[in-house]
C-alpha cells in the first residue's frame, strides 16, 4: 500500500518562505511523476509544479520564479521550496504521484500566507 505523507505547511507572512516535503512509502515505489497541487477555498484543485523521474519540471505561471520542485529518487521524496509567498498562495497543498496506471494523493497540508 503506497502512502504519501506531506509535511512543512504552516502560517507565514507575505514575502516569507516555506518548504514542503512529501515522502512516499514503499521500498519499490518509483513514480514516474511527482507533483504538488493546491486547492484554495471555493476553487478547483490546480497544479503547482511537477517533476519527472528524470528531473524535468513544469510550473504553473502563477508560481514561476518563486517556487522550485525537486525530488530525491533514492528517498522517494519530493520537495517544494516556496519563496516570496503571497496571500493568494494560501491553500491546501497536496502531493501527487503517478506510476502508470495508478495515481496517489497525500492527505494535504495547509499553507496560510498572511498579508
Secondary structure by P-SEA (a helix, b strand, c coil): cbbbbbcccccccccbbbbbbbbbccccccccccbbbbbcccccccccccccccccccccccccccbbbbbcccccbbbbbbcccccccccbbbbbbbcccbbbbccbbbbbbcc
